[in-house]
């Protein structure tokens, strides 16, 4: 099946996926200390500072979950490339638009099915 993507375009998307994967892994490594247990800072005042630290921790954990999800989507896109199924909608089987893949190279669905 031909998704309408040339081998050069597929190589371009492979590169974009690889770069995004490296970016996400670097961000995850940088943010690791924000996800740990919240410790009471004796220099700060009371519950508000602890609540602020807990809120920051929750936001860091939510970001980490998004990164894990994005990394999984990237890995699935790489599998689709290896299997020759990249560029095809996983739902309806129609080609995924080039512009959509340019915005999100890990997109598994065409714009119609994504809605």
C-alpha positions, 0 to 999 in steps of 0.5 A, spaced: 500 500 500 502 506 498 500 512 503 502 517 498 509 518 502 515 518 498 521 515 502 524 522 503 518 524 506 518 518 511 526 519 512 524 526 514 518 523 519 523 518 522 528 524 523 523 528 526 520 522 531 527 521 533 529 528 535 522 529 539 524 522 542 530 525 544 527 531 547 522 528 551 527 523 554 532 529 556 526 533 559 524 527 563 531 526 566 531 534 567 524 533 571 526 527 575 527 531 581 520 534 581 516 528 581 519 525 588 516 526 595 515 533 597 519 535 603 517 540 608 522 546 608 523 549 615 525 556 612 518 556 608 512 558 612 506 553 614 501 549 609 501 554 603 508 553 602 507 545 602 501 546 598 505 549 593 510 544 593 505 539 592 502 542 587 508 543 583 509 535 584 503 534 581 504 538 575 511 535 574 507 528 575 502 530 570 507 532 565 511 526 566 505 522 564 504 526 558 511 524 556 510 517 557 504 517 553 508 521 547 514 516 547 509 510 546 506 514 540 513 515 537 514 508 538 508 506 535 509 510 529 516 507 528 513 500 528 508 503 523 514 505 519 518 498 520 512 495 518 510 499 512 504 502 515 506 509 516 501 514 513 495 510 514 489 511 519 489 506 524 481 507 524 479 507 517 485 505 513 485 512 509 492 516 508 493 521 513 494 528 510 502 530 510 500 536 513 497 533 519 504 528 519 508 534 519 505 537 525 504 531 529 509 525 526 506 520 531 499 521 529 496 514 528 489 517 525 487 521 519 484 528 521 476 525 520 477 519 525 481 524 530 475 528 531 
